[in-house]
Amino acid sequence: MITTIALLKARGGLSRDEFVDYYENHHVPLVLGLAPSPALYTRNYLPEPGSRRFPADFDVITHLKFADEATRDAWLALVLAEDSGVAEDEARFLDRSRTRSWTVEEHATSS
C-alpha cells in the first residue's frame, strides 16, 4: 500500500461547518467523479481553532491509500489534470499555499 497524508488549511472567511460541508458535499464528489476511489480516502477535521488544545496551522488531515505507486500516479494524473477543475475547486475552500503532503511508510498494528 502507498499512503499519502495531506494537511490542508481552510480558506479564510469560511466557518468550520462551511468548510466541512464544501469538502464533503462538493469537492469529494468532484474528485470521485474524475477517478476511481482510492483504497482509502478519509478526512479528519480538527476542532474549531478556539477549541483546539494544541497549535495547528491546518484544519483537516486527509489520508489516502493506494494499492501501489502506479495506481497512485494514475489517480493523480486524472485528478490533477489541467482541465479537471480540481485546482479551481480547491481555491474555493482551501488556502492552497499552505497545503502540505507526504507519501509515508505506514506500519499498522492489529489486535
VENWOSUL-V148608 format. One record per helix or strand. SS is the DSSP state (A for helix, B for strand). FROM is the first residue (numbers start at 1). LEN is the number of residues. If there is no record, write none. Layout:
{{SS & FROM & LEN} {SS & FROM & LEN}}
//
This chain:
{{B & 2 & 7} {B & 10 & 1} {A & 16 & 19} {B & 40 & 6} {A & 49 & 3} {B & 60 & 7} {A & 69 & 11} {A & 86 & 8} {B & 94 & 1} {A & 96 & 3} {B & 100 & 5}}
//
